[in-house]
Structures are given as structure tokens and as C-alpha cells.
């Protein structure tokens, strides 16, 4: 996938730990909705099964890491340079 803003699902603003990534295309919004839905479902199941909370916490953490990596990978810089 190209780093041009036109092909990106997300747009990055800022640098380092202060990076803001926003969805700009339908695919980005759908990915964000799927992530929120998944984490909400996992939280509901975790509440119903408190004995297995380490497993649920691991699944939520893994989903969050994968979502963050996907957002960063499928994003472009707001200024269009593609530089991080």
C-alpha cells in the first residue's frame, strides 16, 4: 500500500508518543468499529467469567496491539510526506 494520503485508511498527526491517528476512509472506520465491538464483547464475556480474567485481559491486550499496529501501518502523514 502506498503512503500517500489518498490510499491511506488513517491519517497520522504528530510524532512519537503524541501521535494522533484518525480514520479517513470507510475501511478505517469499519476497522475501528470492529475493534470497539470486539473489545466490548470480550469485556462482557470477561465479566460473566471472572475466573478466567487473565485470558480475557490477554485477548483484549492482543487485540489492542494488533489494532494499533494496523492503524499505524495503514496510515499516512497528514502533511502527505509519508514520513513518521
PDB file with SEQRES, HELIX, SHEET and CRYST1 records, atoms N, CA, C and O in Angstrom:
SEQRES   1 A   84  UNK UNK UNK UNK UNK UNK UNK UNK UNK UNK UNK UNK UNK          
SEQRES   2 A   84  UNK UNK UNK UNK UNK UNK UNK UNK UNK UNK UNK UNK UNK          
SEQRES   3 A   84  UNK UNK UNK UNK UNK UNK UNK UNK UNK UNK UNK UNK UNK          
SEQRES   4 A   84  UNK UNK UNK UNK UNK UNK UNK UNK UNK UNK UNK UNK UNK          
SEQRES   5 A   84  UNK UNK UNK UNK UNK UNK UNK UNK UNK UNK UNK UNK UNK          
SEQRES   6 A   84  UNK UNK UNK UNK UNK UNK UNK UNK UNK UNK UNK UNK UNK          
SEQRES   7 A   84  UNK UNK UNK UNK UNK UNK                                      
HELIX    1 AA1 UNK A   16  UNK A   18  5                                   3    
HELIX    2 AA2 UNK A   26  UNK A   48  1                                  23    
HELIX    3 AA3 UNK A   50  UNK A   52  5                                   3    
HELIX    4 AA4 UNK A   53  UNK A   73  1                                  21    
SHEET    1 AA1 3 UNK A  20  UNK A  23  0                                        
SHEET    2 AA1 3 UNK A  10  UNK A  13 -1                                        
SHEET    3 AA1 3 UNK A  75  UNK A  77  1                                        
CRYST1    1.000    1.000    1.000  90.00  90.00  90.00 P 1           1          
ATOM      1  N   UNK A   1       0.843  -1.178   0.000  1.00  0.00           N  
ATOM      2  CA  UNK A   1       0.000   0.000   0.000  1.00  0.00           C  
ATOM      3  C   UNK A   1       0.884   1.237   0.000  1.00  0.00           C  
ATOM      4  O   UNK A   1       1.899   1.281   0.695  1.00  0.00           O  
ATOM      5  N   UNK A   2       0.513   2.202  -0.750  1.00  0.00           N  
ATOM      6  CA  UNK A   2       1.255   3.449  -0.838  1.00  0.00           C  
ATOM      7  C   UNK A   2       1.069   4.283   0.417  1.00  0.00           C  
ATOM      8  O   UNK A   2       0.065   4.149   1.116  1.00  0.00           O  
ATOM      9  N   UNK A   3       2.040   5.148   0.703  1.00  0.00           N  
ATOM     10  CA  UNK A   3       1.940   6.029   1.852  1.00  0.00           C  
ATOM     11  C   UNK A   3       1.264   7.345   1.529  1.00  0.00           C  
ATOM     12  O   UNK A   3       1.227   8.231   2.384  1.00  0.00           O  
ATOM     13  N   UNK A   4       0.731   7.509   0.341  1.00  0.00           N  
ATOM     14  CA  UNK A   4       0.048   8.757   0.025  1.00  0.00           C  
ATOM     15  C   UNK A   4      -1.253   8.832   0.811  1.00  0.00           C  
ATOM     16  O   UNK A   4      -1.871   7.808   1.102  1.00  0.00           O  
ATOM     17  N   UNK A   5      -1.660  10.030   1.148  1.00  0.00           N  
ATOM     18  CA  UNK A   5      -2.862  10.220   1.957  1.00  0.00           C  
ATOM     19  C   UNK A   5      -4.095   9.670   1.246  1.00  0.00           C  
ATOM     20  O   UNK A   5      -5.024   9.219   1.915  1.00  0.00           O  
ATOM     21  N   UNK A   6      -4.136   9.691  -0.073  1.00  0.00           N  
ATOM     22  CA  UNK A   6      -5.279   9.195  -0.823  1.00  0.00           C  
ATOM     23  C   UNK A   6      -5.530   7.705  -0.663  1.00  0.00           C  
ATOM     24  O   UNK A   6      -6.681   7.273  -0.727  1.00  0.00           O  
ATOM     25  N   UNK A   7      -4.489   6.905  -0.456  1.00  0.00           N  
ATOM     26  CA  UNK A   7      -4.629   5.461  -0.305  1.00  0.00           C  
ATOM     27  C   UNK A   7      -4.740   5.025   1.153  1.00  0.00           C  
ATOM     28  O   UNK A   7      -5.062   3.869   1.425  1.00  0.00           O  
ATOM     29  N   UNK A   8      -4.485   5.910   2.073  1.00  0.00           N  
ATOM     30  CA  UNK A   8      -4.431   5.549   3.485  1.00  0.00           C  
ATOM     31  C   UNK A   8      -5.823   5.412   4.089  1.00  0.00           C  
ATOM     32  O   UNK A   8      -6.745   6.141   3.725  1.00  0.00           O  
ATOM     33  N   UNK A   9      -5.960   4.482   5.004  1.00  0.00           N  
ATOM     34  CA  UNK A   9      -7.204   4.318   5.738  1.00  0.00           C  
ATOM     35  C   UNK A   9      -7.256   5.272   6.927  1.00  0.00           C  
ATOM     36  O   UNK A   9      -8.334   5.632   7.401  1.00  0.00           O  
ATOM     37  N   UNK A  10      -6.069   5.680   7.406  1.00  0.00           N  
ATOM     38  CA  UNK A  10      -5.943   6.554   8.565  1.00  0.00           C  
ATOM     39  C   UNK A  10      -4.968   7.681   8.240  1.00  0.00           C  
ATOM     40  O   UNK A  10      -4.141   7.559   7.336  1.00  0.00           O  
ATOM     41  N   UNK A  11      -5.073   8.778   8.987  1.00  0.00           N  
ATOM     42  CA  UNK A  11      -4.144   9.889   8.847  1.00  0.00           C  
ATOM     43  C   UNK A  11      -3.477  10.121  10.194  1.00  0.00           C  
ATOM     44  O   UNK A  11      -4.137  10.182  11.232  1.00  0.00           O  
ATOM     45  N   UNK A  12      -2.132  10.250  10.154  1.00  0.00           N  
ATOM     46  CA  UNK A  12      -1.317  10.484  11.357  1.00  0.00           C  
ATOM     47  C   UNK A  12      -1.026  11.957  11.510  1.00  0.00           C  
ATOM     48  O   UNK A  12      -0.695  12.634  10.537  1.00  0.00           O  
ATOM     49  N   UNK A  13      -1.145  12.455  12.717  1.00  0.00           N  
ATOM     50  CA  UNK A  13      -0.722  13.816  13.061  1.00  0.00           C  
ATOM     51  C   UNK A  13       0.132  13.717  14.307  1.00  0.00           C  
ATOM     52  O   UNK A  13      -0.199  12.976  15.233  1.00  0.00           O  
ATOM     53  N   UNK A  14       1.216  14.449  14.338  1.00  0.00           N  
ATOM     54  CA  UNK A  14       2.107  14.422  15.498  1.00  0.00           C  
ATOM     55  C   UNK A  14       3.249  13.447  15.288  1.00  0.00           C  
ATOM     56  O   UNK A  14       3.392  12.841  14.226  1.00  0.00           O  
ATOM     57  N   UNK A  15       4.067  13.311  16.341  1.00  0.00           N  
ATOM     58  CA  UNK A  15       5.240  12.446  16.274  1.00  0.00           C  
ATOM     59  C   UNK A  15       5.411  11.702  17.591  1.00  0.00           C  
ATOM     60  O   UNK A  15       4.980  12.166  18.647  1.00  0.00           O  
ATOM     61  N   UNK A  16       6.045  10.547  17.509  1.00  0.00           N  
ATOM     62  CA  UNK A  16       6.387   9.783  18.711  1.00  0.00           C  
ATOM     63  C   UNK A  16       5.167   9.343  19.504  1.00  0.00           C  
ATOM     64  O   UNK A  16       4.185   8.861  18.939  1.00  0.00           O  
ATOM     65  N   UNK A  17       5.241   9.515  20.823  1.00  0.00           N  
ATOM     66  CA  UNK A  17       4.142   9.103  21.692  1.00  0.00           C  
ATOM     67  C   UNK A  17       2.924  10.005  21.561  1.00  0.00           C  
ATOM     68  O   UNK A  17       1.842   9.652  22.031  1.00  0.00           O  
ATOM     69  N   UNK A  18       3.080  11.146  20.938  1.00  0.00           N  
ATOM     70  CA  UNK A  18       1.986  12.104  20.818  1.00  0.00           C  
ATOM     71  C   UNK A  18       1.354  12.072  19.430  1.00  0.00           C  
ATOM     72  O   UNK A  18       0.907  13.100  18.921  1.00  0.00           O  
ATOM     73  N   UNK A  19       1.320  10.899  18.827  1.00  0.00           N  
ATOM     74  CA  UNK A  19       0.735  10.728  17.507  1.00  0.00           C  
ATOM     75  C   UNK A  19      -0.767  10.518  17.631  1.00  0.00           C  
ATOM     76  O   UNK A  19      -1.230   9.725  18.452  1.00  0.00           O  
ATOM     77  N   UNK A  20      -1.515  11.230  16.815  1.00  0.00           N  
ATOM     78  CA  UNK A  20      -2.959  11.080  16.750  1.00  0.00           C  
ATOM     79  C   UNK A  20      -3.277  10.439  15.404  1.00  0.00           C  
ATOM     80  O   UNK A  20      -2.900  10.970  14.359  1.00  0.00           O  
ATOM     81  N   UNK A  21      -3.967   9.302  15.421  1.00  0.00           N  
ATOM     82  CA  UNK A  21      -4.314   8.598  14.185  1.00  0.00           C  
ATOM     83  C   UNK A  21      -5.833   8.573  14.073  1.00  0.00           C  
ATOM     84  O   UNK A  21      -6.522   8.090  14.972  1.00  0.00           O  
ATOM     85  N   UNK A  22      -6.357   9.102  12.948  1.00  0.00           N  
ATOM     86  CA  UNK A  22      -7.800   9.187  12.726  1.00  0.00           C  
ATOM     87  C   UNK A  22      -8.178   8.439  11.457  1.00  0.00           C  
ATOM     88  O   UNK A  22      -7.447   8.493  10.467  1.00  0.00           O  
ATOM     89  N   UNK A  23      -9.319   7.737  11.472  1.00  0.00           N  
ATOM     90  CA  UNK A  23      -9.783   7.094  10.240  1.00  0.00           C  
ATOM     91  C   UNK A  23     -10.254   8.143   9.239  1.00  0.00           C  
ATOM     92  O   UNK A  23     -10.903   9.119   9.617  1.00  0.00           O  
ATOM     93  N   UNK A  24      -9.928   7.942   7.960  1.00  0.00           N  
ATOM     94  CA  UNK A  24     -10.354   8.875   6.921  1.00  0.00           C  
ATOM     95  C   UNK A  24     -11.109   8.183   5.785  1.00  0.00           C  
ATOM     96  O   UNK A  24     -11.762   8.853   4.985  1.00  0.00           O  
ATOM     97  N   UNK A  25     -11.029   6.882   5.703  1.00  0.00           N  
ATOM     98  CA  UNK A  25     -11.745   6.137   4.669  1.00  0.00           C  
ATOM     99  C   UNK A  25     -12.693   5.154   5.333  1.00  0.00           C  
ATOM    100  O   UNK A  25     -12.582   4.873   6.526  1.00  0.00           O  
ATOM    101  N   UNK A  26     -13.618   4.640   4.552  1.00  0.00           N  
ATOM    102  CA  UNK A  26     -14.609   3.706   5.074  1.00  0.00           C  
ATOM    103  C   UNK A  26     -13.943   2.496   5.724  1.00  0.00           C  
ATOM    104  O   UNK A  26     -14.396   2.032   6.771  1.00  0.00           O  
ATOM    105  N   UNK A  27     -12.879   1.984   5.120  1.00  0.00           N  
ATOM    106  CA  UNK A  27     -12.198   0.819   5.662  1.00  0.00           C  
ATOM    107  C   UNK A  27     -11.643   1.110   7.059  1.00  0.00           C  
ATOM    108  O   UNK A  27     -11.689   0.247   7.936  1.00  0.00           O  
ATOM    109  N   UNK A  28     -11.123   2.309   7.267  1.00  0.00           N  
ATOM    110  CA  UNK A  28     -10.611   2.697   8.575  1.00  0.00           C  
ATOM    111  C   UNK A  28     -11.712   2.759   9.618  1.00  0.00           C  
ATOM    112  O   UNK A  28     -11.538   2.312  10.751  1.00  0.00           O  
ATOM    113  N   UNK A  29     -12.862   3.325   9.216  1.00  0.00           N  
ATOM    114  CA  UNK A  29     -13.989   3.381  10.146  1.00  0.00           C  
ATOM    115  C   UNK A  29     -14.503   1.978  10.467  1.00  0.00           C  
ATOM    116  O   UNK A  29     -14.846   1.695  11.615  1.00  0.00           O  
ATOM    117  N   UNK A  30     -14.559   1.101   9.468  1.00  0.00           N  
ATOM    118  CA  UNK A  30     -15.020  -0.271   9.708  1.00  0.00           C  
ATOM    119  C   UNK A  30     -14.056  -1.031  10.619  1.00  0.00           C  
ATOM    120  O   UNK A  30     -14.487  -1.775  11.499  1.00  0.00           O  
ATOM    121  N   UNK A  31     -12.760  -0.845  10.407  1.00  0.00           N  
ATOM    122  CA  UNK A  31     -11.772  -1.483  11.275  1.00  0.00           C  
ATOM    123  C   UNK A  31     -11.909  -0.976  12.709  1.00  0.00           C  
ATOM    124  O   UNK A  31     -11.828  -1.760  13.654  1.00  0.00           O  
ATOM    125  N   UNK A  32     -12.115   0.316  12.871  1.00  0.00           N  
ATOM    126  CA  UNK A  32     -12.288   0.889  14.205  1.00  0.00           C  
ATOM    127  C   UNK A  32     -13.557   0.358  14.872  1.00  0.00           C  
ATOM    128  O   UNK A  32     -13.549   0.029  16.059  1.00  0.00           O  
ATOM    129  N   UNK A  33     -14.646   0.277  14.103  1.00  0.00           N  
ATOM    130  CA  UNK A  33     -15.899  -0.250  14.639  1.00  0.00           C  
ATOM    131  C   UNK A  33     -15.744  -1.722  15.042  1.00  0.00           C  
ATOM    132  O   UNK A  33     -16.236  -2.136  16.092  1.00  0.00           O  
ATOM    133  N   UNK A  34     -15.064  -2.499  14.213  1.00  0.00           N  
ATOM    134  CA  UNK A  34     -14.839  -3.912  14.530  1.00  0.00           C  
ATOM    135  C   UNK A  34     -14.006  -4.061  15.802  1.00  0.00           C  
ATOM    136  O   UNK A  34     -14.288  -4.930  16.628  1.00  0.00           O  
ATOM    137  N   UNK A  35     -12.986  -3.221  15.965  1.00  0.00           N  
ATOM    138  CA  UNK A  35     -12.155  -3.279  17.170  1.00  0.00           C  
ATOM    139  C   UNK A  35     -12.976  -2.947  18.416  1.00  0.00           C  
ATOM    140  O   UNK A  35     -12.907  -3.661  19.417  1.00  0.00           O  
ATOM    141  N   UNK A  36     -13.741  -1.878  18.356  1.00  0.00           N  
ATOM    142  CA  UNK A  36     -14.553  -1.484  19.510  1.00  0.00           C  
ATOM    143  C   UNK A  36     -15.576  -2.571  19.839  1.00  0.00           C  
ATOM    144  O   UNK A  36     -15.796  -2.879  21.010  1.00  0.00           O  
ATOM    145  N   UNK A  37     -16.194  -3.148  18.823  1.00  0.00           N  
ATOM    146  CA  UNK A  37     -17.170  -4.219  19.035  1.00  0.00           C  
ATOM    147  C   UNK A  37     -16.518  -5.446  19.672  1.00  0.00           C  
ATOM    148  O   UNK A  37     -17.075  -6.048  20.590  1.00  0.00           O  
ATOM    149  N   UNK A  38     -15.335  -5.809  19.177  1.00  0.00           N  
ATOM    150  CA  UNK A  38     -14.629  -6.972  19.705  1.00  0.00           C  
ATOM    151  C   UNK A  38     -14.243  -6.764  21.166  1.00  0.00           C  
ATOM    152  O   UNK A  38     -14.457  -7.647  21.998  1.00  0.00           O  
ATOM    153  N   UNK A  39     -13.682  -5.612  21.476  1.00  0.00           N  
ATOM    154  CA  UNK A  39     -13.255  -5.351  22.858  1.00  0.00           C  
ATOM    155  C   UNK A  39     -14.467  -5.288  23.783  1.00  0.00           C  
ATOM    156  O   UNK A  39     -14.398  -5.763  24.916  1.00  0.00           O  
ATOM    157  N   UNK A  40     -15.571  -4.714  23.322  1.00  0.00           N  
ATOM    158  CA  UNK A  40     -16.785  -4.676  24.136  1.00  0.00           C  
ATOM    159  C   UNK A  40     -17.302  -6.082  24.403  1.00  0.00           C  
ATOM    160  O   UNK A  40     -17.668  -6.403  25.533  1.00  0.00           O  
ATOM    161  N   UNK A  41     -17.334  -6.922  23.375  1.00  0.00           N  
ATOM    162  CA  UNK A  41     -17.782  -8.306  23.549  1.00  0.00           C  
ATOM    163  C   UNK A  41     -16.861  -9.067  24.502  1.00  0.00           C  
ATOM    164  O   UNK A  41     -17.331  -9.811  25.363  1.00  0.00           O  
ATOM    165  N   UNK A  42     -15.557  -8.881  24.349  1.00  0.00           N  
ATOM    166  CA  UNK A  42     -14.618  -9.554  25.257  1.00  0.00           C  
ATOM    167  C   UNK A  42     -14.804  -9.083  26.689  1.00  0.00           C  
ATOM    168  O   UNK A  42     -14.709  -9.886  27.618  1.00  0.00           O  
ATOM    169  N   UNK A  43     -15.068  -7.794  26.887  1.00  0.00           N  
ATOM    170  CA  UNK A  43     -15.283  -7.271  28.237  1.00  0.00           C  
ATOM    171  C   UNK A  43     -16.557  -7.851  28.852  1.00  0.00           C  
ATOM    172  O   UNK A  43     -16.587  -8.155  30.044  1.00  0.00           O  
ATOM    173  N   UNK A  44     -17.599  -8.004  28.050  1.00  0.00           N  
ATOM    174  CA  UNK A  44     -18.845  -8.601  28.549  1.00  0.00           C  
ATOM    175  C   UNK A  44     -18.611 -10.055  28.950  1.00  0.00           C  
ATOM    176  O   UNK A  44     -19.055 -10.481  30.016  1.00  0.00           O  
ATOM    177  N   UNK A  45     -17.921 -10.815  28.111  1.00  0.00           N  
ATOM    178  CA  UNK A  45     -17.633 -12.207  28.438  1.00  0.00           C  
ATOM    179  C   UNK A  45     -16.719 -12.312  29.659  1.00  0.00           C  
ATOM    180  O   UNK A  45     -16.871 -13.221  30.475  1.00  0.00           O  
ATOM    181  N   UNK A  46     -15.785 -11.395  29.782  1.00  0.00           N  
ATOM    182  CA  UNK A  46     -14.884 -11.413  30.936  1.00  0.00           C  
ATOM    183  C   UNK A  46     -15.655 -11.166  32.216  1.00  0.00           C  
ATOM    184  O   UNK A  46     -15.337 -11.746  33.254  1.00  0.00           O  
ATOM    185  N   UNK A  47     -16.661 -10.314  32.156  1.00  0.00           N  
ATOM    186  CA  UNK A  47     -17.468 -10.033  33.341  1.00  0.00           C  
ATOM    187  C   UNK A  47     -18.292 -11.254  33.739  1.00  0.00           C  
ATOM    188  O   UNK A  47     -18.520 -11.484  34.927  1.00  0.00           O  
ATOM    189  N   UNK A  48     -18.736 -12.031  32.769  1.00  0.00           N  
ATOM    190  CA  UNK A  48     -19.525 -13.225  33.047  1.00  0.00           C  
ATOM    191  C   UNK A  48     -18.664 -14.375  33.547  1.00  0.00           C  
ATOM    192  O   UNK A  48     -19.179 -15.307  34.163  1.00  0.00           O  
ATOM    193  N   UNK A  49     -17.375 -14.326  33.295  1.00  0.00           N  
ATOM    194  CA  UNK A  49     -16.471 -15.405  33.673  1.00  0.00           C  
ATOM    195  C   UNK A  49     -15.240 -14.832  34.376  1.00  0.00           C  
ATOM    196  O   UNK A  49     -14.147 -14.843  33.810  1.00  0.00           O  
ATOM    197  N   UNK A  50     -15.408 -14.329  35.609  1.00  0.00           N  
ATOM    198  CA  UNK A  50     -14.286 -13.668  36.286  1.00  0.00           C  
ATOM    199  C   UNK A  50     -13.118 -14.606  36.610  1.00  0.00           C  
ATOM    200  O   UNK A  50     -12.000 -14.140  36.829  1.00  0.00           O  
ATOM    201  N   UNK A  51     -13.360 -15.906  36.643  1.00  0.00           N  
ATOM    202  CA  UNK A  51     -12.279 -16.842  36.956  1.00  0.00           C  
ATOM    203  C   UNK A  51     -11.218 -16.880  35.844  1.00  0.00           C  
ATOM    204  O   UNK A  51     -10.072 -17.260  36.087  1.00  0.00           O  
ATOM    205  N   UNK A  52     -11.606 -16.489  34.641  1.00  0.00           N  
ATOM    206  CA  UNK A  52     -10.686 -16.533  33.501  1.00  0.00           C  
ATOM    207  C   UNK A  52     -10.208 -15.141  33.080  1.00  0.00           C  
ATOM    208  O   UNK A  52      -9.841 -14.943  31.922  1.00  0.00           O  
ATOM    209  N   UNK A  53     -10.206 -14.188  33.992  1.00  0.00           N  
ATOM    210  CA  UNK A  53      -9.857 -12.823  33.618  1.00  0.00           C  
ATOM    211  C   UNK A  53      -8.461 -12.676  33.028  1.00  0.00           C  
ATOM    212  O   UNK A  53      -8.281 -11.812  32.169  1.00  0.00           O  
ATOM    213  N   UNK A  54      -7.454 -13.464  33.430  1.00  0.00           N  
ATOM    214  CA  UNK A  54      -6.148 -13.301  32.763  1.00  0.00           C  
ATOM    215  C   UNK A  54      -6.213 -13.611  31.262  1.00  0.00           C  
ATOM    216  O   UNK A  54      -5.563 -12.944  30.457  1.00  0.00           O  
ATOM    217  N   UNK A  55      -6.988 -14.609  30.901  1.00  0.00           N  
ATOM    218  CA  UNK A  55      -7.125 -14.949  29.482  1.00  0.00           C  
ATOM    219  C   UNK A  55      -7.847 -13.836  28.734  1.00  0.00           C  
ATOM    220  O   UNK A  55      -7.443 -13.467  27.632  1.00  0.00           O  
ATOM    221  N   UNK A  56      -8.905 -13.301  29.319  1.00  0.00           N  
ATOM    222  CA  UNK A  56      -9.639 -12.208  28.675  1.00  0.00           C  
ATOM    223  C   UNK A  56      -8.771 -10.965  28.562  1.00  0.00           C  
ATOM    224  O   UNK A  56      -8.784 -10.290  27.532  1.00  0.00           O  
ATOM    225  N   UNK A  57      -8.017 -10.656  29.610  1.00  0.00           N  
ATOM    226  CA  UNK A  57      -7.134  -9.491  29.581  1.00  0.00           C  
ATOM    227  C   UNK A  57      -6.069  -9.650  28.492  1.00  0.00           C  
ATOM    228  O   UNK A  57      -5.724  -8.689  27.805  1.00  0.00           O  
ATOM    229  N   UNK A  58      -5.557 -10.864  28.344  1.00  0.00           N  
ATOM    230  CA  UNK A  58      -4.570 -11.134  27.295  1.00  0.00           C  
ATOM    231  C   UNK A  58      -5.180 -10.952  25.906  1.00  0.00           C  
ATOM    232  O   UNK A  58      -4.543 -10.386  25.017  1.00  0.00           O  
ATOM    233  N   UNK A  59      -6.399 -11.425  25.719  1.00  0.00           N  
ATOM    234  CA  UNK A  59      -7.071 -11.257  24.428  1.00  0.00           C  
ATOM    235  C   UNK A  59      -7.334  -9.783  24.120  1.00  0.00           C  
ATOM    236  O   UNK A  59      -7.145  -9.349  22.984  1.00  0.00           O  
ATOM    237  N   UNK A  60      -7.764  -9.017  25.110  1.00  0.00           N  
ATOM    238  CA  UNK A  60      -8.016  -7.590  24.909  1.00  0.00           C  
ATOM    239  C   UNK A  60      -6.715  -6.864  24.602  1.00  0.00           C  
ATOM    240  O   UNK A  60      -6.675  -6.017  23.710  1.00  0.00           O  
ATOM    241  N   UNK A  61      -5.653  -7.186  25.329  1.00  0.00           N  
ATOM    242  CA  UNK A  61      -4.352  -6.545  25.079  1.00  0.00           C  
ATOM    243  C   UNK A  61      -3.836  -6.890  23.684  1.00  0.00           C  
ATOM    244  O   UNK A  61      -3.303  -6.024  22.989  1.00  0.00           O  
ATOM    245  N   UNK A  62      -3.987  -8.139  23.272  1.00  0.00           N  
ATOM    246  CA  UNK A  62      -3.548  -8.560  21.943  1.00  0.00           C  
ATOM    247  C   UNK A  62      -4.344  -7.845  20.854  1.00  0.00           C  
ATOM    248  O   UNK A  62      -3.774  -7.386  19.864  1.00  0.00           O  
ATOM    249  N   UNK A  63      -5.659  -7.753  21.037  1.00  0.00           N  
ATOM    250  CA  UNK A  63      -6.491  -7.050  20.058  1.00  0.00           C  
ATOM    251  C   UNK A  63      -6.086  -5.577  19.961  1.00  0.00           C  
ATOM    252  O   UNK A  63      -6.058  -5.009  18.870  1.00  0.00           O  
ATOM    253  N   UNK A  64      -5.777  -4.967  21.093  1.00  0.00           N  
ATOM    254  CA  UNK A  64      -5.380  -3.554  21.101  1.00  0.00           C  
ATOM    255  C   UNK A  64      -4.049  -3.355  20.386  1.00  0.00           C  
ATOM    256  O   UNK A  64      -3.890  -2.405  19.621  1.00  0.00           O  
ATOM    257  N   UNK A  65      -3.101  -4.241  20.631  1.00  0.00           N  
ATOM    258  CA  UNK A  65      -1.793  -4.135  19.969  1.00  0.00           C  
ATOM    259  C   UNK A  65      -1.941  -4.325  18.462  1.00  0.00           C  
ATOM    260  O   UNK A  65      -1.356  -3.570  17.685  1.00  0.00           O  
ATOM    261  N   UNK A  66      -2.711  -5.319  18.044  1.00  0.00           N  
ATOM    262  CA  UNK A  66      -2.913  -5.561  16.616  1.00  0.00           C  
ATOM    263  C   UNK A  66      -3.635  -4.395  15.941  1.00  0.00           C  
ATOM    264  O   UNK A  66      -3.290  -4.018  14.821  1.00  0.00           O  
ATOM    265  N   UNK A  67      -4.628  -3.825  16.613  1.00  0.00           N  
ATOM    266  CA  UNK A  67      -5.350  -2.676  16.071  1.00  0.00           C  
ATOM    267  C   UNK A  67      -4.412  -1.481  15.924  1.00  0.00           C  
ATOM    268  O   UNK A  67      -4.427  -0.801  14.898  1.00  0.00           O  
ATOM    269  N   UNK A  68      -3.602  -1.226  16.941  1.00  0.00           N  
ATOM    270  CA  UNK A  68      -2.666  -0.101  16.897  1.00  0.00           C  
ATOM    271  C   UNK A  68      -1.663  -0.275  15.759  1.00  0.00           C  
ATOM    272  O   UNK A  68      -1.381   0.675  15.029  1.00  0.00           O  
ATOM    273  N   UNK A  69      -1.126  -1.481  15.607  1.00  0.00           N  
ATOM    274  CA  UNK A  69      -0.186  -1.739  14.516  1.00  0.00           C  
ATOM    275  C   UNK A  69      -0.840  -1.581  13.145  1.00  0.00           C  
ATOM    276  O   UNK A  69      -0.244  -1.016  12.228  1.00  0.00           O  
ATOM    277  N   UNK A  70      -2.058  -2.080  13.013  1.00  0.00           N  
ATOM    278  CA  UNK A  70      -2.765  -1.949  11.735  1.00  0.00           C  
ATOM    279  C   UNK A  70      -3.042  -0.487  11.413  1.00  0.00           C  
ATOM    280  O   UNK A  70      -2.875  -0.060  10.270  1.00  0.00           O  
ATOM    281  N   UNK A  71      -3.461   0.276  12.406  1.00  0.00           N  
ATOM    282  CA  UNK A  71      -3.723   1.706  12.182  1.00  0.00           C  
ATOM    283  C   UNK A  71      -2.457   2.417  11.740  1.00  0.00           C  
ATOM    284  O   UNK A  71      -2.485   3.216  10.804  1.00  0.00           O  
ATOM    285  N   UNK A  72      -1.356   2.133  12.403  1.00  0.00           N  
ATOM    286  CA  UNK A  72      -0.107   2.798  12.048  1.00  0.00           C  
ATOM    287  C   UNK A  72       0.358   2.372  10.655  1.00  0.00           C  
ATOM    288  O   UNK A  72       0.814   3.200   9.867  1.00  0.00           O  
ATOM    289  N   UNK A  73       0.240   1.090  10.363  1.00  0.00           N  
ATOM    290  CA  UNK A  73       0.702   0.562   9.072  1.00  0.00           C  
ATOM    291  C   UNK A  73      -0.135   1.085   7.909  1.00  0.00           C  
ATOM    292  O   UNK A  73       0.389   1.318   6.820  1.00  0.00           O  
ATOM    293  N   UNK A  74      -1.432   1.268   8.139  1.00  0.00           N  
ATOM    294  CA  UNK A  74      -2.352   1.696   7.082  1.00  0.00           C  
ATOM    295  C   UNK A  74      -2.589   3.202   7.099  1.00  0.00           C  
ATOM    296  O   UNK A  74      -3.587   3.678   6.559  1.00  0.00           O  
ATOM    297  N   UNK A  75      -1.682   3.952   7.714  1.00  0.00           N  
ATOM    298  CA  UNK A  75      -1.852   5.399   7.816  1.00  0.00           C  
ATOM    299  C   UNK A  75      -0.823   6.137   6.978  1.00  0.00           C  
ATOM    300  O   UNK A  75       0.184   5.570   6.554  1.00  0.00           O  
ATOM    301  N   UNK A  76      -1.100   7.414   6.749  1.00  0.00           N  
ATOM    302  CA  UNK A  76      -0.170   8.300   6.069  1.00  0.00           C  
ATOM    303  C   UNK A  76      -0.077   9.577   6.895  1.00  0.00           C  
ATOM    304  O   UNK A  76      -0.998   9.920   7.636  1.00  0.00           O  
ATOM    305  N   UNK A  77       1.024  10.260   6.762  1.00  0.00           N  
ATOM    306  CA  UNK A  77       1.212  11.515   7.477  1.00  0.00           C  
ATOM    307  C   UNK A  77       0.224  12.559   6.958  1.00  0.00           C  
ATOM    308  O   UNK A  77      -0.075  12.596   5.764  1.00  0.00           O  
ATOM    309  N   UNK A  78      -0.272  13.391   7.839  1.00  0.00           N  
ATOM    310  CA  UNK A  78      -1.262  14.409   7.464  1.00  0.00           C  
ATOM    311  C   UNK A  78      -0.695  15.398   6.455  1.00  0.00           C  
ATOM    312  O   UNK A  78      -1.440  15.958   5.651  1.00  0.00           O  
ATOM    313  N   UNK A  79       0.614  15.617   6.490  1.00  0.00           N  
ATOM    314  CA  UNK A  79       1.208  16.560   5.549  1.00  0.00           C  
ATOM    315  C   UNK A  79       1.481  15.925   4.187  1.00  0.00           C  
ATOM    316  O   UNK A  79       1.926  16.601   3.259  1.00  0.00           O  
ATOM    317  N   UNK A  80       1.211  14.609   4.068  1.00  0.00           N  
ATOM    318  CA  UNK A  80       1.350  13.932   2.785  1.00  0.00           C  
ATOM    319  C   UNK A  80       2.739  13.425   2.479  1.00  0.00           C  
ATOM    320  O   UNK A  80       2.961  12.827   1.427  1.00  0.00           O  
ATOM    321  N   UNK A  81       3.688  13.655   3.389  1.00  0.00           N  
ATOM    322  CA  UNK A  81       5.057  13.224   3.110  1.00  0.00           C  
ATOM    323  C   UNK A  81       5.262  11.739   3.341  1.00  0.00           C  
ATOM    324  O   UNK A  81       6.181  11.145   2.776  1.00  0.00           O  
ATOM    325  N   UNK A  82       4.416  11.130   4.165  1.00  0.00           N  
ATOM    326  CA  UNK A  82       4.574   9.712   4.481  1.00  0.00           C  
ATOM    327  C   UNK A  82       5.635   9.454   5.527  1.00  0.00           C  
ATOM    328  O   UNK A  82       5.806   8.311   5.950  1.00  0.00           O  
ATOM    329  N   UNK A  83       6.354  10.477   5.961  1.00  0.00           N  
ATOM    330  CA  UNK A  83       7.382  10.316   6.986  1.00  0.00           C  
ATOM    331  C   UNK A  83       6.755  10.178   8.348  1.00  0.00           C  
ATOM    332  O   UNK A  83       5.712  10.767   8.633  1.00  0.00           O  
ATOM    333  N   UNK A  84       7.401   9.392   9.190  1.00  0.00           N  
ATOM    334  CA  UNK A  84       6.875   9.179  10.541  1.00  0.00           C  
ATOM    335  C   UNK A  84       7.292  10.291  11.474  1.00  0.00           C  
ATOM    336  O   UNK A  84       6.938  10.274  12.653  1.00  0.00           O  
TER     337      UNK A  84                                                      
END                                                                             
